Amino acid sequence: MIETTVLQKMANTIRFLAADAINKSNSGHPGMPLGMADVATVLFGEYIKLNPEAPKWFDRDRFVLSAGHGSMLLYSLLYLTGYKDITIDDIKDFRQFGSKTAGHPEYGHLEGIDMTTGPLGQGISSAVGMALAERMINAKYGDKLCSHYTYVIAGDGCLMEGISEEAASLAGHLKLNKLIVFWDNNNITIDGTVDKASSTNQLMRFEAMGWSTISINGHDYQEIRQAIEQAQKSDKPTLIACRTTIGFGAPNKAGTSKCHGSPLGEEETALMRQKLNWSYGPFEVPEDSLQMWRQTQNRNKEEYNQWVQDAQAAGTEFHDFIANKLPKGWNEALNAVKQQAIAEKTKVATRKASEMCLKAIVPHVPEIVGGSADLAASNLTFVEGLKTVTANDYHGNNIMYGIREHAMGAIMNGMALHGGAIPYGGTFFVFSDYMRPSMRLAALMGIRVVYVLTHDSIGVGEDGPTHQPIEHLASYRAMPNILTFRPCDVVETAEAWELALEEEHRPSILALSRQGLPLLRQSAEENLTAKGAYIISPAQKERQATIIATGSEVSIAVEAQKKLLEQNIDVAVVSMPCMELFEEQSMHYQMDVLGNKPVISMEAAATFGWNRFAQRTIGIDTFGASGPANELYEHFGLTSDNLVEEVKQLINKN
């Protein structure tokens, strides 16, 4: 236990590093780092299990700064505790272009950052995924190899955002008792005091969701200690409400919104130095404080060394598992699915094809974790070999998320970040809008998460326009670093699954049909989906035009090709299951696929973006309608007859 006077100096070291860095950059949020410095000092100084010399130690405690705007709190902690990849110059370089110390914590910029945070509510919700992964891996391998806490610092904004409600509700339901959230209960948001927008009793709310709750003075070191120790013993997740003063120590701005999102300024910081008896200059770290901070993590070295021995004894299987390494030969059964489909000319919806793939994947990929937002029966995401995790039994690999797409996206991010989990989750494509912020973060962080998004078009039919995704394909194709697959048959679906699981640094979308689609592929010797697009049905002799299609429209294009040939018009049909992968191919390959004749595209979605490849686009630039799928395709011109006429007109114009 560290003496109070020493803790005060350690906490003030954080405060002035934060204030000085934010002043120098003339940008940032000093209020939270100043207000939560005492809580962070006790947590990092006396309790959290880390090893800065082995920053990716699998059994370390996870720390998520959900209130990511307070990033200088985290950067100060990482520097002070001795992480090798952050220096005092990095602190001085806060928020500058190319700096490791970005405006909000960025996963991959520094070893001690467990996730990218900033969009409020995402951090606490992803932390639920981390805590869930910890319990699942603990059930599989035991306390010696996986037994750690997930700590979160969250603010009022995190608790107000709806995603935190969904995630916290599931955390309480599953009794994730190693999840501990420190709520910076300072009663201030950007626009003023919290009571201007909310009168929620957060403690009662979390208790109703199955959490333990504790209320403390966030500047009282003994109360902070007692709360942490009580939370560590709880059989439920715990919310610790830390009553703090935002901007603690700033004589004129503390306790007000003035210090939330603006630098204190040199004058106010000088007054704070006087008030807190801080005789050191900007960025000057007292040697005794620095040494004390550096020594805090020594307490974990013995446990780290023991873990290394235990992990070595566990063997290669454990190391491959926590590294999310796919086992050798994992895709042999998946390849058999392709061959069988070709032999039997299997005609099924691609959501059914995905189920066939999952049956071949789940038994051979131990890290796979399935789930659905209460739509498993429609997404076909639950297959033999999956076992649902419950509060009484974490030894499973399927999560029943309930009707919580928003949280599902974030929780999958947390599991992927934790390691020992390759998560996939299902919902209707149109409801991916609820997950979009989490999907964007997955793309930004570059992590492997798979989204099984079924009912991918107006083929949903009678459910009507509320359930018919129109703009979604274009919008995800516009999002950087995410792969959007729309396969046309069983073979392409299997190829897409193969690519999604092998892609370690990008999330993947599988947009899958409700309606049955014919088997179009003749061979599966090469994963052609990996090219993004390829000629699925070549011209008989000399190509006069090229038709590009995706998903359910590829079979329509092939039908139109046959009708055109009857009229002595020879065209090639290109399937483009993944636009992003196609654009990564060489220009020579792209030109070879597209040809030098007129190109027309057809997709049951918005035409936006198709003009990169086609002179004429057939699609839907309005919302859909309610009615049988075949009638809707007829109404919107997504038919082989209409495509034939459009191709003829395009050829005549050229």
C-alpha positions in Angstrom: 0.0 0.0 0.0 1.5 3.3 -1.1 1.5 6.2 1.4 -1.1 8.9 0.9 1.4 11.7 0.3 3.2 9.6 -2.3 -0.1 8.8 -4.0 -0.9 12.5 -4.1 2.3 13.4 -5.8 1.9 10.5 -8.3 -1.6 11.7 -9.1 -0.5 15.3 -9.5 2.3 14.1 -11.9 -0.5 12.8 -14.1 -2.5 16.1 -13.7 0.4 18.3 -14.8 1.5 16.1 -17.7 -2.0 16.2 -19.0 -2.5 19.9 -18.5 0.9 20.8 -20.0 0.4 18.6 -23.1 -3.1 19.9 -23.7 -1.9 23.5 -23.3 1.0 22.9 -25.7 -1.3 21.4 -28.4 -3.9 24.0 -27.7 -6.4 21.2 -28.0 -7.8 18.5 -25.8 -9.9 17.6 -22.7 -8.1 18.3 -19.4 -11.1 18.0 -17.1 -11.4 14.2 -16.9 -7.6 13.5 -16.5 -7.5 16.0 -13.7 -10.6 14.6 -12.1 -9.9 10.9 -12.4 -6.1 11.1 -11.6 -6.6 9.8 -8.1 -8.7 6.8 -9.1 -6.2 6.0 -11.9 -3.3 6.3 -9.5 -4.7 3.8 -7.0 -5.8 1.4 -9.8 -2.5 1.4 -11.7 -0.3 2.0 -8.6 -1.7 -0.8 -6.5 -4.0 -3.2 -8.3 -3.9 -3.5 -12.1 -2.0 -6.5 -13.5 0.3 -5.4 -16.3 3.9 -5.8 -17.5 5.2 -2.9 -19.5 8.2 -5.1 -20.6 5.7 -7.6 -22.1 2.8 -5.3 -23.1 0.9 -8.0 -24.9 1.0 -10.5 -22.0 -2.2 -12.5 -22.7 -3.2 -12.7 -19.0 -2.7 -9.0 -18.3 -5.7 -7.0 -17.0 -7.4 -5.1 -19.8 -7.9 -1.4 -19.4 -10.4 0.6 -21.6 -10.6 4.3 -21.4 -14.1 4.5 -22.6 -14.1 8.3 -22.1 -11.5 8.5 -24.8 -11.4 12.3 -24.9 -9.5 12.0 -21.7 -6.6 10.4 -23.6 -3.9 12.3 -21.8 -4.8 10.3 -18.6 -3.9 7.1 -20.5 -0.8 8.5 -22.2 0.5 9.8 -18.9 -0.1 6.4 -17.2 1.7 4.5 -20.0 4.7 6.8 -19.9 4.9 6.8 -16.1 4.6 3.1 -15.7 7.4 2.5 -18.2 6.1 1.4 -21.5 9.0 1.5 -23.9 7.3 2.9 -26.9 6.2 6.2 -25.3 8.6 8.9 -24.3 8.3 12.4 -22.8 8.7 13.7 -26.3 5.6 11.8 -27.3 3.7 13.4 -24.5 4.9 16.8 -25.8 3.7 15.8 -29.2 0.1 15.3 -28.1 -2.4 15.6 -30.9 0.1 16.5 -33.5 0.2 15.0 -37.0 1.9 11.6 -37.1 2.1 11.4 -33.3 1.6 8.2 -31.4 -0.4 10.3 -28.8 -3.4 11.0 -31.0 -6.4 13.0 -29.9 -8.2 9.8 -28.8 -6.5 6.5 -28.0 -5.7 4.6 -31.2 -5.3 0.9 -31.1 -1.9 0.0 -32.6 -0.3 3.4 -32.0 1.0 2.4 -28.6 1.4 -1.1 -27.0 -0.6 -0.2 -23.9 -3.8 0.8 -25.8 -6.2 -2.0 -25.7 -8.7 -0.5 -28.1 -9.5 2.7 -30.1 -12.0 4.8 -28.1 -13.6 8.1 -28.6 -17.2 7.5 -29.8 -18.8 7.4 -26.4 -20.3 4.1 -25.2 -18.1 2.0 -27.5 -15.4 1.5 -24.9 -17.5 0.2 -22.1 -19.5 -2.0 -24.6 -16.4 -3.5 -26.1 -15.1 -4.1 -22.6 -18.1 -6.4 -22.1 -16.7 -8.5 -25.0 -13.2 -8.6 -23.4 -14.7 -9.7 -20.1 -16.8 -12.3 -21.8 -13.8 -13.6 -23.8 -11.9 -13.9 -20.5 -14.6 -15.9 -18.8 -14.9 -18.2 -21.9 -11.2 -18.9 -22.1 -10.9 -19.3 -18.4 -13.6 -22.0 -18.6 -11.5 -23.7 -21.3 -8.0 -23.4 -19.9 -8.4 -22.6 -16.2 -7.1 -19.9 -13.8 -3.4 -20.5 -14.5 -3.6 -19.4 -18.1 -6.5 -16.9 -18.2 -7.8 -15.1 -15.1 -7.8 -11.3 -15.2 -10.0 -8.3 -14.8 -11.3 -5.8 -17.4 -11.2 -2.3 -16.0 -13.0 0.6 -17.6 -13.1 4.4 -17.0 -16.4 5.8 -18.4 -18.1 9.1 -18.2 -21.7 10.3 -18.2 -21.6 10.4 -22.0 -20.8 6.7 -22.1 -23.7 5.8 -19.8 -26.1 8.0 -21.8 -25.3 6.5 -25.2 -27.8 3.7 -25.9 -25.2 1.1 -26.7 -24.0 1.0 -23.1 -27.6 0.0 -22.0 -27.6 -2.9 -24.4 -24.1 -4.1 -23.5 -24.4 -3.6 -19.7 -27.7 -5.5 -19.8 -26.0 -8.5 -21.3 -23.1 -8.2 -19.0 -25.4 -8.4 -16.0 -27.3 -11.2 -17.5 -24.1 -13.2 -18.0 -22.7 -12.3 -14.6 -19.4 -11.1 -15.9 -18.0 -10.5 -12.5 -14.5 -9.7 -13.6 -15.7 -6.5 -15.3 -15.2 -3.4 -13.2 -16.3 0.0 -14.4 -15.3 3.3 -12.8 -17.9 5.9 -13.6 -16.5 9.4 -13.5 -19.5 10.9 -11.8 -18.6 14.6 -12.1 -22.0 15.9 -13.2 -20.6 17.8 -16.1 -21.0 17.4 -19.9 -19.9 19.7 -22.7 -23.1 21.8 -22.6 -23.3 22.1 -18.8 -24.5 20.0 -15.8 -25.9 16.6 -16.4 -29.2 17.4 -14.9 -30.1 19.6 -17.8 -30.4 16.4 -19.9 -30.8 13.5 -17.6 -32.3 12.6 -14.2 -31.5 8.9 -14.4 -30.4 7.2 -11.2 -27.5 5.3 -12.7 -26.9 3.1 -9.7 -30.5 1.9 -9.6 -30.4 1.4 -13.3 -27.3 -0.8 -13.2 -28.6 -2.7 -10.2 -31.7 -3.5 -12.2 -29.5 -4.9 -14.9 -27.8 -7.3 -12.5 -24.7 -5.3 -11.5 -23.2 -4.6 -8.1 -22.9 -0.9 -7.5 -20.7 1.2 -5.2 -20.6 4.9 -4.6 -17.4 6.6 -3.4 -15.5 9.8 -3.1 -13.2 9.6 -6.2 -10.5 11.7 -4.4 -10.4 9.5 -1.3 -7.6 6.9 -1.7 -8.9 4.5 1.0 -12.5 4.6 -0.5 -11.0 3.8 -3.9 -9.1 0.9 -2.5 -12.0 -0.5 -0.7 -14.3 -0.2 -3.8 -11.8 -2.1 -6.0 -11.3 -4.9 -3.5 -15.1 -5.2 -3.0 -15.6 -5.3 -6.8 -13.0 -7.9 -7.2 -14.9 -10.2 -4.8 -18.3 -9.7 -6.4 -20.1 -12.4 -8.3 -21.5 -9.7 -10.7 -20.0 -6.9 -12.8 -19.5 -3.8 -10.8 -20.1 -0.1 -11.4 -18.1 2.1 -9.1 -19.6 5.6 -9.1 -16.7 7.9 -8.4 -17.8 11.4 -7.3 -15.2 13.6 -8.7 -14.5 17.3 -9.5 -13.9 17.8 -13.1 -10.7 19.7 -13.6 -9.6 19.0 -10.0 -7.0 21.5 -8.9 -7.8 24.2 -11.4 -8.9 27.1 -9.2 -11.3 28.9 -11.5 -12.4 26.2 -13.9 -12.7 23.1 -11.7 -16.3 21.8 -11.4 -17.4 23.5 -14.6 -17.8 22.6 -18.3 -15.1 25.2 -19.1 -12.4 22.6 -18.5 -14.2 19.7 -20.3 -13.0 20.2 -23.8 -10.7 23.2 -23.8 -7.1 23.7 -22.6 -6.8 25.3 -19.1 -4.4 27.9 -20.5 -1.1 29.0 -19.1 -2.5 31.4 -16.5 -5.0 28.8 -15.0 -2.3 26.1 -15.1 0.1 28.4 -13.2 -2.5 29.1 -10.6 -3.1 25.3 -10.3 0.6 24.8 -9.7 0.3 27.2 -6.8 -2.8 25.6 -5.4 -1.4 22.0 -5.5 2.1 23.2 -4.4 3.7 21.9 -7.6 7.1 23.5 -8.0 8.0 21.9 -11.3 8.0 23.4 -14.7 6.0 22.2 -17.8 6.7 18.5 -18.6 9.1 18.3 -15.7 8.5 14.9 -13.9 9.8 14.7 -10.4 12.4 11.9 -10.2 11.0 10.4 -7.1 7.5 10.3 -8.6 8.8 8.8 -11.8 10.7 6.1 -9.9 7.7 5.3 -7.8 5.6 4.9 -10.8 8.1 2.7 -12.6 8.3 0.4 -9.6 4.5 -0.1 -9.3 4.4 -2.8 -12.0 7.3 -4.8 -10.4 4.6 -6.4 -8.2 3.3 -8.3 -11.3 6.7 -9.8 -12.5 6.5 -12.9 -10.4 3.0 -13.7 -11.7 4.1 -12.9 -15.3 7.1 -15.3 -15.0 4.9 -18.0 -13.6 2.4 -17.5 -16.4 5.1 -17.8 -19.0 6.1 -21.2 -17.5 2.5 -22.4 -17.4 1.9 -21.2 -21.0 4.9 -23.1 -22.2 3.7 -26.2 -20.4 0.3 -25.8 -22.1 2.0 -26.3 -25.5 1.5 -25.1 -29.0 -2.3 -25.5 -29.1 -2.8 -22.9 -26.4 -0.4 -20.4 -28.0 -2.1 -20.9 -31.4 -5.5 -20.4 -29.8 -4.7 -17.1 -28.0 -3.0 -15.9 -31.2 -6.2 -16.7 -33.2 -4.1 -18.9 -35.5 -6.2 -21.1 -37.8 -5.3 -24.7 -37.5 -3.6 -26.5 -40.3 -6.1 -28.0 -42.7 -9.0 -26.0 -41.1 -10.6 -25.5 -44.5 -10.6 -29.0 -45.8 -14.2 -29.6 -44.9 -15.1 -26.2 -46.4 -13.5 -27.3 -49.6 -15.6 -30.4 -49.6 -18.7 -28.3 -49.3 -17.7 -26.6 -52.6 -17.1 -29.8 -54.4 -20.3 -31.4 -53.2 -22.3 -28.3 -54.3 -20.7 -28.5 -57.8 -21.4 -32.2 -58.0 -25.0 -31.8 -56.9 -25.7 -28.4 -58.6 -27.0 -27.3 -55.2 -29.6 -24.5 -55.4 -30.1 -22.7 -52.0 -30.2 -19.2 -50.6 -26.8 -18.0 -49.8 -27.8 -17.7 -46.1 -28.4 -21.5 -46.3 -25.1 -21.8 -48.1 -23.5 -19.9 -45.2 -25.0 -22.4 -42.7 -23.5 -25.3 -44.8 -20.2 -23.5 -44.5 -20.5 -23.0 -40.8 -21.2 -26.7 -40.3 -17.8 -27.3 -42.0 -16.0 -24.5 -40.1 -17.1 -24.7 -36.5 -15.6 -28.1 -35.7 -12.2 -27.2 -37.1 -11.7 -23.6 -35.8 -11.5 -23.6 -32.0 -11.5 -19.8 -31.7 -14.8 -19.4 -33.6 -17.5 -17.7 -31.5 -20.9 -17.4 -33.1 -24.0 -15.4 -32.3 -27.0 -13.5 -33.6 -29.2 -10.7 -32.5 -32.2 -12.9 -31.9 -32.3 -14.0 -35.5 -30.3 -17.2 -35.6 -33.3 -19.1 -37.1 -33.3 -16.6 -40.0 -29.6 -15.9 -40.3 -28.9 -19.7 -39.9 -25.9 -18.9 -37.7 -26.4 -21.6 -35.1 -25.1 -25.0 -36.2 -24.1 -28.2 -34.7 -20.9 -27.8 -32.7 -21.9 -24.5 -31.2 -22.8 -24.3 -27.5 -24.5 -21.3 -26.0 -22.6 -19.5 -23.2 -24.7 -18.9 -20.0 -24.1 -17.3 -16.6 -23.7 -20.7 -15.2 -21.5 -22.2 -17.9 -19.0 -20.1 -19.9 -17.7 -23.2 -21.7 -19.3 -22.4 -25.0 -18.8 -20.7 -28.3 -22.2 -19.1 -29.1 -23.6 -15.9 -27.7 -27.3 -15.1 -27.6 -27.1 -11.4 -27.9 -30.8 -10.8 -27.7 -32.3 -7.9 -29.8 -29.1 -5.9 -29.3 -27.3 -5.3 -32.6 -25.6 -2.2 -31.4 -24.0 -4.0 -28.5 -23.4 -7.2 -30.5 -21.1 -5.2 -32.8 -19.1 -3.7 -29.9 -18.9 -7.0 -27.9 -17.5 -8.8 -31.0 -14.9 -6.1 -31.2 -14.0 -6.7 -27.6 -13.7 -10.4 -28.1 -11.5 -10.0 -31.2 -9.3 -7.5 -29.4 -8.9 -9.8 -26.4 -7.6 -12.7 -28.4 -8.7 -16.3 -28.3 -11.9 -15.5 -30.3 -12.8 -15.0 -33.9 -16.3 -13.7 -33.6 -19.1 -13.7 -36.1 -22.6 -12.3 -35.6 -25.8 -12.3 -37.6 -28.7 -10.0 -38.2 -30.6 -8.7 -41.2 -28.5 -6.6 -43.6 -30.8 -3.6 -43.1 -30.3 -3.7 -39.3 -26.6 -3.5 -39.7 -27.3 0.3 -39.4 -27.6 -0.4 -35.6 -24.0 -1.9 -35.7 -22.4 0.7 -38.0 -20.4 2.6 -35.4 -18.9 -0.6 -34.1 -18.3 -1.9 -37.6 -16.5 1.4 -38.4 -14.3 1.0 -35.3 -13.5 -2.6 -36.3 -12.4 -1.4 -39.7 -10.4 1.5 -38.1 -8.7 -0.9 -35.7 -8.1 -3.5 -38.4 -9.5 -6.5 -36.5 -11.1 -9.8 -37.7 -14.8 -9.7 -37.1 -17.3 -11.4 -39.5 -20.8 -10.0 -40.0 -23.4 -12.5 -41.4 -26.0 -10.1 -42.8 -28.9 -11.9 -44.4 -32.0 -10.8 -46.3 -29.7 -8.7 -48.5 -32.1 -7.1 -51.0 -35.7 -6.5 -52.1 -35.7 -10.3 -52.3 -37.0 -10.0 -48.7 -40.3 -9.3 -50.4 -43.4 -9.0 -48.2 -41.5 -7.6 -45.3 -41.4 -4.4 -47.2 -39.1 -1.4 -47.5 -38.2 -1.2 -43.8 -36.5 -4.5 -44.2 -35.1 -4.1 -47.7 -31.5 -2.8 -47.7 -31.0 -0.4 -50.7 -28.1 1.9 -49.9 -26.2 -0.5 -47.6 -23.8 -2.1 -50.1 -22.7 1.3 -51.4 -22.2 2.7 -47.9 -20.1 -0.2 -46.7 -18.1 -0.2 -49.9 -17.4 3.4 -49.1 -16.0 2.5 -45.7 -12.3 2.0 -45.6 -10.7 -1.3 -44.6 -13.7 -3.5 -44.6 -14.5 -6.3 -47.1 -18.0 -6.5 -48.4 -18.9 -9.9 -49.9 -22.1 -10.6 -51.8 -21.8 -14.1 -53.1 -23.9 -15.6 -55.9 -24.0 -19.3 -54.9 -22.6 -21.9 -52.5 -19.1 -21.9 -53.9 -18.7 -18.1 -53.7 -20.2 -18.2 -50.2 -17.6 -20.8 -49.1 -14.9 -18.8 -50.7 -16.0 -15.6 -48.9 -16.0 -17.4 -45.6 -12.5 -18.7 -46.3 -11.3 -15.2 -47.1 -13.1 -13.6 -44.1 -11.5 -16.1 -41.7 -8.0 -15.8 -43.2 -8.1 -12.0 -43.2 -6.4 -11.0 -39.9 -6.5 -7.2 -40.3 -9.9 -6.4 -41.8 -13.5 -7.1 -40.8 -15.7 -8.8 -43.4 -19.4 -8.5 -44.3 -21.2 -11.5 -45.9 -24.4 -10.1 -47.5 -26.6 -13.1 -48.1 -29.8 -13.8 -49.9 -33.1 -15.0 -48.5 -34.2 -16.5 -51.8 -32.8 -19.7 -53.4 -30.0 -19.2 -56.0 -28.8 -21.7 -58.6 -25.2 -23.1 -58.5 -23.3 -21.2 -61.2 -19.7 -22.2 -60.6 -18.3 -25.1 -62.6 -15.0 -25.4 -60.6 -13.6 -24.6 -57.2 -9.9 -25.3 -57.8 -9.0 -21.7 -57.2 -10.6 -19.2 -54.9 -11.8 -16.8 -57.5 -13.6 -14.6 -55.0 -10.2 -13.6 -53.7 -9.8 -11.7 -57.0 -12.9 -9.7 -56.2 -14.4 -10.3 -59.6 -13.9 -12.7 -62.4 -15.5 -13.9 -65.6 -18.0 -16.5 -64.4 -19.5 -17.1 -67.9 -17.3 -16.1 -70.8 -18.5 -15.1 -74.3 -18.7 -17.9 -76.8 -16.5 -16.1 -79.3 -15.9 -12.4 -79.5 -17.2 -10.4 -76.6 -19.5 -7.5 -77.6 -20.3 -6.4 -74.1 -19.8 -7.3 -70.4 -22.4 -7.7 -67.7 -21.3 -7.3 -64.1 -23.6 -8.6 -61.4 -23.4 -9.6 -57.7 -25.3 -12.0 -55.5 -28.7 -13.0 -56.7 -28.4 -10.9 -59.9 -25.6 -13.0 -61.3 -28.0 -15.8 -62.3 -30.2 -13.2 -63.9 -27.2 -12.0 -65.9 -26.4 -15.5 -67.0 -30.0 -16.0 -68.1 -29.8 -12.7 -70.1 -26.5 -13.9 -71.7 -28.3 -16.9 -73.1 -31.1 -14.9 -74.5 -28.7 -12.4 -76.1 -26.8 -15.2 -77.7 -30.0 -16.4 -79.3 -30.0 -13.0 -81.0 -26.4 -13.3 -82.0 -25.2 -11.0 -79.3 -22.2 -12.4 -77.5 -21.5 -11.1 -74.0 -19.4 -12.1 -71.0 -20.8 -12.2 -67.5 -18.6 -11.1 -64.6 -19.4 -11.9 -61.0 -18.1 -9.3 -58.6 -18.5 -10.7 -55.1 -16.1 -8.2 -53.5 -15.5 -4.8 -55.1 -12.7 -4.0 -52.6 -10.6 -7.0 -53.5 -11.2 -6.4 -57.3 -9.8 -2.9 -56.9 -6.7 -4.3 -55.2 -5.8 -6.4 -58.3 -3.4 -5.2 -61.0 -4.8 -2.9 -63.7 -3.9 -5.6 -66.3 -6.2 -8.1 -64.5 -9.0 -5.6 -64.1 -8.9 -4.7 -67.8 -8.8 -8.4 -68.7 -12.0 -9.1 -66.7 -13.9 -6.0 -67.8 -12.8 -6.1 -71.4 -12.7 -3.2 -73.9 -16.4 -3.4 -74.9 -19.4 -1.7 -73.3 -20.0 -2.6 -69.6 -23.3 -2.7 -67.8 -23.9 -3.6 -64.2 -27.0 -5.0 -62.4 -27.4 -5.1 -58.6 -30.6 -5.0 -56.5 -29.3 -2.0 -54.6 -28.3 1.6 -55.1 -26.3 2.3 -58.3 -24.0 4.6 -56.5 -20.4 3.7 -57.2 -20.9 1.4 -60.1 -19.9 4.1 -62.6 -16.3 3.2 -61.8 -16.8 0.0 -63.9 -19.9 0.4 -66.0 -21.2 2.8 -68.6 -24.8 1.8 -67.7 -26.1 0.7 -64.3 -29.3 -1.1 -63.4 -30.3 -0.9 -59.8 -32.6 0.7 -57.3 -32.2 4.3 -56.3 -35.5 4.5 -54.4 -36.7 2.6 -51.4 -38.2 -0.9 -52.0 -41.8 -2.0 -51.7 -43.9 -4.7 -50.1 -44.8 -7.7 -52.2 -43.6 -11.1 -53.4 -40.0 -11.0 -54.4 -40.5 -12.0 -58.0 -43.0 -9.2 -58.5 -40.6 -6.6 -57.0 -37.8 -7.7 -59.3 -40.1 -7.3 -62.2 -41.3 -3.9 -61.0 -37.8 -2.5 -60.5 -36.5 -3.9 -63.8 -34.2 -6.5 -62.3 -35.1 -9.2 -64.9 -33.2 -10.9 -67.7 -35.6 -9.5 -70.3 -34.9 -5.9 -69.2 -31.2 -6.6 -69.0 -31.3 -7.9 -72.6 -32.9 -4.7 -73.8 -30.5 -2.5 -71.9 -27.5 -4.4 -73.3 -28.8 -4.0 -76.8 -29.3 -0.3 -76.4 -25.8 0.1 -74.8 -24.2 -1.7 -77.7 -26.1 0.4 -80.3 -25.0 3.6 -78.6 -21.4 2.5 -78.9 
